[in-house]
């Protein structure tokens, strides 16, 4: 994998880890985990830092499936909240593997943060939040160039 960004990924949950059931009726459930975002030759890869049974949250997106890829400065205090119907799962502490939290409980999102929005061809959006320091902007630029060339 080419150099990766370290930050937080936010993806729609396909399988609810609390029940191990397919999440086909609740499109509003997202997971939010810290990890890395990088690219291989054909995939955009989010690898989380937590050991999760069955790797249900390993997320690889084929580059050809990406419709739009953009990043922008991000301030959590000024950001539009997706709406109250959106629910987030984040890794719990100690005895609780998963906690469902509100938007403002999520980590990250200070005034020096960046938000990467990845829109897939089917309209699904994925998000990645990272520190807006110079080295990260260079990595982001490299990832975007690679995706643009590949698509």
C-alpha positions as CSV (number, residue, x, y, z in Angstrom):
1,X,0.0,0.0,0.0
2,X,1.2,3.5,-0.9
3,X,1.6,5.9,2.1
4,X,-1.7,6.1,4.0
5,X,-3.5,8.8,6.0
6,X,-4.3,8.2,9.6
7,X,-7.7,9.3,10.8
8,X,-11.3,8.2,11.2
9,X,-13.4,6.4,8.6
10,X,-17.2,6.6,8.5
11,X,-19.1,4.0,6.4
12,X,-22.6,2.6,6.2
13,X,-22.9,-0.6,8.2
14,X,-23.8,-3.6,6.1
15,X,-23.8,-6.0,9.1
16,X,-24.8,-4.8,12.5
17,X,-22.0,-6.1,14.8
18,X,-24.2,-6.1,17.8
19,X,-26.6,-8.7,16.4
20,X,-24.6,-10.0,13.4
21,X,-27.7,-9.4,11.3
22,X,-27.7,-7.9,7.8
23,X,-28.6,-4.2,8.0
24,X,-30.9,-4.0,5.0
25,X,-33.8,-2.2,6.7
26,X,-31.7,0.5,8.6
27,X,-29.9,2.5,6.0
28,X,-29.1,5.1,8.6
29,X,-26.6,3.1,10.7
30,X,-22.9,4.0,10.2
31,X,-19.8,2.9,11.9
32,X,-17.0,5.3,12.9
33,X,-13.6,3.9,13.5
34,X,-10.0,5.1,13.7
35,X,-7.7,3.7,11.1
36,X,-5.8,4.3,7.9
37,X,-6.9,5.2,4.3
38,X,-4.6,4.3,1.5
39,X,-4.5,2.8,-2.0
40,X,-3.3,-0.3,-3.7
41,X,-3.2,-0.7,-7.4
42,X,-6.9,-1.2,-7.8
43,X,-8.5,-0.5,-4.4
44,X,-9.0,2.3,-2.0
45,X,-8.5,0.6,1.4
46,X,-9.6,1.6,4.9
47,X,-8.0,-0.5,7.5
48,X,-9.1,0.0,11.1
49,X,-6.9,-0.2,14.1
50,X,-9.1,-2.4,16.2
51,X,-9.2,-6.2,16.0
52,X,-12.7,-7.0,15.1
53,X,-13.9,-10.6,14.8
54,X,-14.5,-11.8,11.3
55,X,-13.1,-8.5,9.9
56,X,-16.6,-7.3,9.1
57,X,-15.4,-3.8,8.8
58,X,-12.5,-4.2,6.5
59,X,-13.4,-1.9,3.7
60,X,-11.9,-2.1,0.3
61,X,-13.5,0.0,-2.5
62,X,-12.6,-0.8,-6.1
63,X,-11.3,2.4,-7.7
64,X,-13.5,1.9,-10.8
65,X,-16.6,2.1,-8.4
66,X,-15.7,5.7,-7.3
67,X,-17.8,8.4,-9.0
68,X,-16.4,11.4,-7.0
69,X,-13.6,12.0,-4.6
70,X,-13.1,15.3,-2.9
71,X,-11.7,16.8,0.3
72,X,-12.3,20.0,2.1
73,X,-11.5,21.7,5.4
74,X,-13.8,20.5,8.2
75,X,-14.9,22.0,11.4
76,X,-17.2,19.8,13.4
77,X,-18.8,22.7,15.3
78,X,-19.9,24.3,12.0
79,X,-20.7,21.2,10.0
80,X,-24.2,20.3,9.0
81,X,-25.3,17.2,10.9
82,X,-26.6,14.5,8.6
83,X,-29.9,14.5,10.5
84,X,-31.2,13.0,13.7
85,X,-32.2,9.8,11.9
86,X,-28.5,8.9,11.3
87,X,-27.1,6.6,14.0
88,X,-23.4,5.9,14.6
89,X,-21.6,3.0,16.1
90,X,-18.2,3.5,17.5
91,X,-15.9,1.1,19.3
92,X,-16.8,0.9,23.0
93,X,-14.6,0.9,26.0
94,X,-13.7,-2.1,28.2
95,X,-16.7,-4.4,28.4
96,X,-18.8,-2.9,25.6
97,X,-17.6,-3.7,22.1
98,X,-19.9,-1.2,20.4
99,X,-21.7,2.0,21.5
100,X,-24.3,3.9,19.6
101,X,-23.5,7.5,19.9
102,X,-24.8,10.9,18.7
103,X,-23.0,13.0,16.1
104,X,-21.3,15.3,18.6
105,X,-19.9,12.4,20.6
106,X,-17.8,11.3,17.6
107,X,-14.0,12.0,17.8
108,X,-12.3,14.4,15.5
109,X,-13.5,17.4,13.6
110,X,-11.5,20.4,15.0
111,X,-10.7,23.4,13.0
112,X,-7.5,21.8,11.6
113,X,-9.3,18.7,10.3
114,X,-10.0,17.7,6.7
115,X,-13.0,15.7,5.4
116,X,-12.6,13.4,2.5
117,X,-15.9,12.5,0.8
118,X,-15.9,9.4,-1.4
119,X,-19.0,9.0,-3.6
120,X,-19.5,5.6,-5.2
121,X,-21.2,5.0,-8.6
122,X,-24.3,3.7,-6.8
123,X,-24.6,7.0,-4.8
124,X,-23.3,5.7,-1.5
125,X,-21.1,8.1,0.4
126,X,-18.2,7.2,2.6
127,X,-16.3,9.7,4.8
128,X,-12.7,9.9,6.1
129,X,-11.5,12.6,8.6
130,X,-7.8,13.4,9.1
131,X,-5.5,16.1,10.3
132,X,-5.0,18.9,7.7
133,X,-1.3,19.0,8.0
134,X,1.0,19.4,4.9
135,X,2.2,15.8,4.7
136,X,-1.4,14.6,4.8
137,X,-2.5,17.0,2.1
138,X,0.4,15.6,-0.1
139,X,-0.7,12.0,0.5
140,X,-4.3,13.0,-0.3
141,X,-3.2,14.7,-3.5
142,X,-1.3,11.5,-4.5
143,X,-4.3,9.3,-3.8
144,X,-6.6,11.6,-5.9
145,X,-4.1,11.6,-8.8
146,X,-3.9,7.8,-8.7
147,X,-7.7,7.4,-8.6
148,X,-8.1,9.9,-11.5
149,X,-5.6,8.0,-13.6
150,X,-7.1,4.6,-12.9
151,X,-10.7,5.6,-13.6
